[in-house]
Amino acid sequence: MRTPNGTPLDTAPAPAALRRSALRFVVIIGVVSLFADMAYEGARSITGPYLAVLGASATVVGIVAGVGELLGYSLRLLSGRLSDRMHAYWPIAIVGYIVQMAAVPALALAGNWQIAAGLIILERIGKAMRNPPRDAMLARASGSIGRGWAFGLHEALDQAGALIGPLVVALVLARTGQYAGAFAILAIPAALTLTTLAFARRTYPSPPGVAARPSDLHGEGLPRAFWLYLIAAALIAAGFADFSLVAFHFERTHLVDQAFVPVFYSGAMAAGGVASLVFGRLYDRVGIGLLVPLTAIGALFAPLAFLGSAPVALLGVLLWGAALGIHESIMAAAVAEMAPSDRTASAYGLFTMAFGLAWFAGSAALGILYDRSVEATVILAIVLQLAAVPILVVVAREHRMRVDR
C-alpha cells in the first residue's frame, strides 16, 4: 500500500537528523528565492508599462513576454541535462543566478524598448539556467519531509519576496515617477541573493539526498502519466496570460494608476504564496487530482482581470497569483514523483521546455489578439485552460493506478 503520491506506507521514516538537514536546506534555498524574487518579480511587475512608455505595442509586449518564457523554459532542458550528466548542480545554478541578478538592475540603463526587451529576455535565460539544478536538489532533499510540503514551503518563501519587491518598486514610483530609479533599487535584493546563495553553497556543498551518480538521459522510464501531465501543463501555460499583458491593459485603459500596478502584482504574489503553502501540504495527502478543480477555478482570472472594474480586476489578479503559485509548487512536486530519481533535473528540463513553448505561443497569441479584441483574448485564455481539466482527470487516475501497484 502507498500514499496518494507513491510513498510506501511501510517504509521506515527518515532519520530525524536527515529530516532536519533537509528542512534547513529547503529553507535556505527558500531564502535565496525570496531575495531573488524581490529583485526579478519587482522588475516584472512594471515591465509591461515600462515597455509601453518606451513605445512598444501590445503585440511587442506579448511577444517579448513569450520569447522570454520560451527561452526561460526551453533552455531548462539543456540546463537539466547538463546538471544530471555532469553532476554540476551547484555550478550551473550559481551561474544562472549571476546572469539573472545582473540583468535586473541593468534595466535602469535601458534607453529604448529594444534594449529593455533584451534585458528582460536575458533575465529569463538566467532563470532557465538555475532552476532545473535547484529544483533537482530540492526534490531529492525533500523526499524525507514530503515533496508537496517542501515545494509549498519553498514557493511560499519565494512568493514572499515576490510580494515585497513590487511594493518597493511601487514606493519608488510613487515618490519619483521614474522607472529607472525603481529598477536601480532592485540591485540591493540582487546582491543579497548572491550573498545568501554563496552561504548555501558553503553550508551544503553536497545537499541531503543528492546522489553522486550520472543519469540516463533518454526518455525511457517516464510513465504515460508524465506525458499526459506535460500536455495538460502546456495548455494551462498557453492560457495563462503573462502579467506584463495584464499590466499593459491597466496602462492602456487607465483602469489602475501607474503606481498601483506593482501593488496589484504584490497582492498576486501574496495570494500565490499562501495558496502554494496550503495546497502544497494538501497535495501530499490528496495527490495530483487536486489540480482538477483548482485549474477550473483558476481559469476565471481572465474575465475578471480584463473585463472588470478596478476592484474586480484586483480579484482577477489575486486569482491569477494563487493559480500560478499552486501550479508552480504542485507541478514541481508532481514531476519529482513521476520521474526516476537519477533523471530528476532532466525531467524538469523536458517538462519546463514544453511549458515554455506553450507559454510563448499563448503569450504571443493573446498579445496579438488583445490588439484586436479584449473579449476574444479572454475567451481564448479560458478555453485553453479548461481544455487541460479532462486530461488532468486521466493523469490523476493513471498515476494512482501506477503507485498502487
GULUM-346194 format. One line per 4 residues: their letters; for each residue x, y, z of C-alpha. Coordinates in nm, 2 decimals. Layout:
<pts>
A> X,Y,Z  ...
</pts>
This chain:
<pts>
MRTP> 0.00,0.00,0.00  0.11,0.35,-0.08  0.01,0.71,-0.01  -0.16,0.91,-0.30
NGTP> 0.19,1.02,-0.42  0.35,0.68,-0.42  0.54,0.66,-0.08  0.52,0.31,0.06
LDTA> 0.33,0.31,0.39  0.56,0.05,0.54  0.87,0.25,0.47  1.06,0.34,0.78
PAPA> 1.07,0.72,0.84  1.38,0.90,0.75  1.62,0.96,1.04  1.54,1.28,1.24
ALRR> 1.89,1.43,1.16  1.83,1.38,0.78  1.48,1.54,0.81  1.62,1.84,0.99
SALR> 1.91,1.88,0.75  1.67,1.85,0.45  1.43,2.11,0.61  1.72,2.35,0.67
FVVI> 1.83,2.31,0.31  1.48,2.38,0.18  1.45,2.69,0.40  1.79,2.83,0.30
IGVV> 1.72,2.78,-0.07  1.38,2.94,0.00  1.55,3.25,0.14  1.77,3.27,-0.17
SLFA> 1.45,3.26,-0.38  1.29,3.52,-0.15  1.57,3.77,-0.23  1.58,3.67,-0.60
DMAY> 1.21,3.72,-0.63  1.23,4.06,-0.47  1.46,4.16,-0.75  1.32,4.00,-1.06
EGAR> 0.95,4.00,-0.97  0.98,4.36,-0.86  1.11,4.43,-1.21  0.85,4.21,-1.38
SITG> 0.57,4.40,-1.21  0.65,4.70,-1.42  0.80,4.57,-1.74  0.47,4.59,-1.93
PYLA> 0.40,4.96,-1.85  0.78,5.03,-1.89  0.78,4.88,-2.25  0.46,5.08,-2.32
VLGA> 0.62,5.41,-2.20  0.92,5.33,-2.42  0.69,5.30,-2.72  0.62,4.93,-2.75
SATV> 0.28,4.80,-2.87  0.07,4.52,-2.70  0.19,4.29,-2.97  0.55,4.36,-2.88
VGIV> 0.48,4.32,-2.51  0.31,3.98,-2.57  0.59,3.86,-2.80  0.87,3.98,-2.56
AGVG> 0.70,3.81,-2.27  0.65,3.50,-2.49  1.01,3.49,-2.62  1.14,3.54,-2.26
ELLG> 0.93,3.25,-2.14  1.02,3.04,-2.44  1.39,3.07,-2.37  1.34,3.07,-2.00
YSLR> 1.17,2.73,-2.02  1.32,2.57,-2.33  1.68,2.62,-2.22  1.59,2.44,-1.90
LLSG> 1.61,2.11,-2.10  1.98,2.18,-2.17  2.04,2.30,-1.81  1.87,2.00,-1.66
RLSD> 2.06,1.75,-1.88  2.39,1.91,-1.82  2.32,1.91,-1.44  2.24,1.54,-1.44
RMHA> 2.52,1.44,-1.68  2.80,1.64,-1.51  2.65,1.63,-1.16  2.71,2.00,-1.17
YWPI> 2.40,2.11,-0.98  2.56,2.39,-0.78  2.79,2.54,-1.05  2.51,2.57,-1.31
AIVG> 2.26,2.71,-1.06  2.52,2.97,-0.94  2.59,3.09,-1.30  2.22,3.12,-1.37
YIVQ> 2.16,3.33,-1.06  2.45,3.56,-1.15  2.32,3.62,-1.50  1.96,3.68,-1.38
MAAV> 2.06,3.91,-1.09  2.29,4.12,-1.32  2.01,4.17,-1.58  1.75,4.32,-1.34
PALA> 1.92,4.64,-1.22  2.06,4.69,-1.57  1.71,4.77,-1.69  1.76,5.11,-1.52
LAGN> 2.00,5.19,-1.81  1.78,5.09,-2.10  1.72,5.38,-2.33  1.47,5.22,-2.56
WQIA> 1.23,4.93,-2.57  1.46,4.71,-2.77  1.74,4.72,-2.51  1.48,4.67,-2.23
AGLI> 1.34,4.37,-2.42  1.68,4.22,-2.45  1.75,4.25,-2.08  1.40,4.11,-1.99
ILER> 1.48,3.81,-2.21  1.83,3.78,-2.05  1.68,3.76,-1.71  1.46,3.47,-1.82
IGKA> 1.77,3.30,-1.96  1.94,3.32,-1.62  1.64,3.17,-1.46  1.64,2.89,-1.71
MRNP> 1.99,2.80,-1.62  1.94,2.79,-1.24  1.60,2.63,-1.20  1.65,2.27,-1.30
PRDA> 1.96,2.20,-1.09  1.80,2.39,-0.80  1.47,2.20,-0.83  1.65,1.87,-0.86
MLAR> 1.84,1.94,-0.53  1.51,2.04,-0.37  1.33,1.73,-0.50  1.59,1.49,-0.37
ASGS> 1.63,1.67,-0.04  1.25,1.68,0.01  1.20,1.31,-0.01  1.22,1.27,0.37
IGRG> 0.98,1.56,0.46  0.71,1.54,0.19  0.76,1.69,-0.16  0.43,1.89,-0.16
WAFG> 0.52,2.04,0.18  0.88,2.11,0.07  0.79,2.27,-0.26  0.50,2.46,-0.10
LHEA> 0.72,2.60,0.17  0.98,2.70,-0.09  0.72,2.86,-0.30  0.58,3.05,0.00
LDQA> 0.92,3.20,0.07  0.96,3.26,-0.30  0.63,3.45,-0.31  0.71,3.65,0.00
GALI> 0.99,3.80,-0.20  0.76,3.85,-0.49  0.53,4.04,-0.26  0.80,4.27,-0.12
GPLV> 0.98,4.35,-0.44  0.68,4.51,-0.63  0.59,4.70,-0.31  0.94,4.86,-0.31
VALV> 0.90,4.94,-0.68  0.56,5.09,-0.61  0.70,5.31,-0.34  0.99,5.44,-0.56
LART> 0.74,5.51,-0.85  0.50,5.69,-0.62  0.79,5.91,-0.49  0.98,5.97,-0.81
GQYA> 0.76,5.86,-1.10  1.09,5.73,-1.26  1.12,5.37,-1.38  1.50,5.39,-1.38
GAFA> 1.51,5.45,-1.01  1.27,5.17,-0.95  1.49,4.92,-1.14  1.81,5.06,-0.98
ILAI> 1.69,4.99,-0.62  1.65,4.63,-0.71  2.03,4.59,-0.71  2.01,4.55,-0.33
PAAL> 1.80,4.23,-0.32  2.00,4.11,-0.62  2.32,4.14,-0.42  2.15,3.97,-0.12
TLTT> 2.05,3.68,-0.34  2.41,3.61,-0.44  2.54,3.65,-0.09  2.28,3.41,0.05
LAFA> 2.35,3.17,-0.24  2.72,3.17,-0.15  2.63,3.09,0.21  2.40,2.80,0.10
RRTY> 2.68,2.66,-0.13  2.93,2.67,0.16  2.69,2.52,0.41  2.56,2.24,0.18
PSPP> 2.83,2.15,-0.07  2.65,1.82,-0.11  2.28,1.88,-0.04  2.10,1.60,0.15
GVAA> 1.96,1.33,-0.07  2.15,1.42,-0.39  2.32,1.10,-0.51  2.65,1.13,-0.69
RPSD> 2.58,0.92,-1.00  2.53,1.01,-1.36  2.19,0.97,-1.52  2.05,0.80,-1.83
LHGE> 1.92,1.10,-2.02  1.68,0.91,-2.25  1.30,0.93,-2.22  1.26,0.56,-2.13
GLPR> 1.11,0.51,-1.79  0.89,0.82,-1.78  0.53,0.70,-1.73  0.24,0.78,-1.97
AFWL> 0.10,0.99,-1.69  0.41,1.22,-1.72  0.35,1.29,-2.09  -0.02,1.35,-2.04
YLIA> 0.06,1.58,-1.75  0.30,1.76,-1.97  0.02,1.82,-2.23  -0.21,1.95,-1.96
AALI> 0.05,2.18,-1.82  0.12,2.31,-2.17  -0.25,2.40,-2.22  -0.25,2.58,-1.88
AAGF> 0.06,2.77,-1.97  -0.08,2.88,-2.31  -0.39,3.02,-2.15  -0.20,3.19,-1.86
ADFS> -0.17,3.55,-1.97  0.16,3.69,-1.86  0.12,3.97,-1.60  0.30,4.21,-1.84
LVAF> 0.00,4.19,-2.07  -0.24,4.24,-1.78  -0.04,4.54,-1.66  -0.03,4.67,-2.02
HFER> -0.41,4.65,-2.02  -0.42,4.86,-1.70  -0.19,5.12,-1.85  -0.38,5.14,-2.18
THLV> -0.73,5.16,-2.02  -0.61,5.38,-1.73  -0.80,5.13,-1.51  -0.53,5.13,-1.25
DQAF> -0.29,5.42,-1.16  0.07,5.36,-1.26  0.20,5.34,-0.90  -0.07,5.08,-0.80
VPVF> 0.02,4.83,-1.08  0.31,4.68,-0.88  0.08,4.68,-0.57  -0.17,4.46,-0.76
YSGA> 0.12,4.23,-0.85  0.23,4.21,-0.49  -0.12,4.11,-0.40  -0.10,3.83,-0.66
MAAG> 0.23,3.71,-0.52  0.09,3.71,-0.17  -0.20,3.50,-0.29  0.04,3.27,-0.46
GVAS> 0.25,3.22,-0.15  -0.05,3.14,0.07  -0.20,2.91,-0.19  0.12,2.72,-0.25
LVFG> 0.17,2.66,0.12  -0.18,2.54,0.18  -0.23,2.33,-0.13  0.13,2.20,-0.13
RLYD> 0.05,2.05,0.21  -0.28,1.92,0.08  -0.11,1.76,-0.22  0.09,1.53,0.00
RVGI> -0.25,1.39,0.13  -0.47,1.41,-0.18  -0.24,1.37,-0.48  -0.24,1.53,-0.82
GLLV> -0.62,1.51,-0.86  -0.62,1.83,-0.65  -0.53,2.02,-0.97  -0.86,1.93,-1.14
PLTA> -1.09,2.17,-0.95  -0.81,2.43,-0.89  -0.74,2.46,-1.27  -1.11,2.51,-1.35
IGAL> -1.14,2.78,-1.08  -0.81,2.95,-1.19  -0.94,2.99,-1.55  -1.18,3.26,-1.42
FAPL> -0.89,3.51,-1.37  -0.91,3.62,-1.74  -1.26,3.77,-1.74  -1.21,3.93,-1.40
AFLG> -0.88,4.09,-1.49  -0.95,4.20,-1.84  -1.33,4.28,-1.83  -1.39,4.41,-1.48
SAPV> -1.37,4.73,-1.29  -1.06,4.81,-1.08  -1.19,4.61,-0.77  -1.29,4.32,-0.99
ALLG> -0.96,4.33,-1.18  -0.78,4.31,-0.84  -0.98,4.00,-0.76  -0.88,3.86,-1.10
VLLW> -0.51,3.94,-1.04  -0.53,3.77,-0.69  -0.68,3.46,-0.85  -0.41,3.47,-1.12
GAAL> -0.14,3.48,-0.85  -0.30,3.20,-0.65  -0.33,2.98,-0.95  0.03,3.05,-1.05
GIHE> 0.16,2.96,-0.70  -0.05,2.64,-0.69  0.07,2.52,-1.03  0.44,2.61,-0.97
SIMA> 0.45,2.43,-0.64  0.23,2.12,-0.72  0.38,2.08,-1.07  0.73,2.07,-0.93
AAVA> 0.63,1.82,-0.67  0.44,1.60,-0.92  0.73,1.59,-1.17  0.96,1.47,-0.89
EMAP> 0.71,1.19,-0.81  0.68,1.08,-1.17  1.05,1.09,-1.27  1.32,0.84,-1.19
SDRT> 1.54,0.97,-0.91  1.85,0.98,-1.13  1.67,1.18,-1.41  1.50,1.45,-1.20
ASAY> 1.68,1.75,-1.34  1.64,1.62,-1.69  1.27,1.56,-1.64  1.23,1.91,-1.51
GLFT> 1.41,2.04,-1.81  1.20,1.85,-2.05  0.87,1.94,-1.87  0.95,2.31,-1.84
MAFG> 1.07,2.32,-2.21  0.72,2.22,-2.32  0.57,2.45,-2.07  0.78,2.74,-2.21
LAWF> 0.70,2.66,-2.57  0.33,2.67,-2.48  0.37,2.99,-2.28  0.54,3.16,-2.58
AGSA> 0.27,3.05,-2.82  0.00,3.15,-2.58  0.15,3.49,-2.48  0.21,3.58,-2.84
ALGI> -0.14,3.48,-2.95  -0.30,3.66,-2.65  -0.10,3.98,-2.72  -0.18,3.98,-3.09
LYDR> -0.55,3.91,-3.02  -0.56,4.18,-2.75  -0.48,4.45,-3.02  -0.80,4.33,-3.19
SVEA> -1.04,4.22,-2.93  -1.02,4.21,-2.55  -1.32,3.98,-2.53  -1.16,3.73,-2.78
TVIL> -0.84,3.73,-2.56  -1.04,3.63,-2.26  -1.23,3.36,-2.44  -0.91,3.20,-2.57
AIVL> -0.75,3.21,-2.22  -1.05,3.03,-2.07  -1.08,2.77,-2.34  -0.71,2.67,-2.33
QLAA> -0.71,2.63,-1.95  -1.03,2.44,-1.93  -0.91,2.20,-2.20  -0.65,2.08,-1.95
VPIL> -0.91,1.97,-1.70  -1.02,1.63,-1.86  -0.65,1.55,-1.92  -0.57,1.61,-1.55
VVVA> -0.86,1.37,-1.46  -0.69,1.10,-1.66  -0.35,1.18,-1.52  -0.48,1.15,-1.16
REHR> -0.64,0.81,-1.24  -0.33,0.67,-1.41  -0.09,0.80,-1.15  -0.29,0.65,-0.87
MRVD> -0.31,0.31,-1.05  0.07,0.32,-1.11  0.16,0.39,-0.75  -0.09,0.14,-0.61
R> 0.08,-0.15,-0.80
</pts>
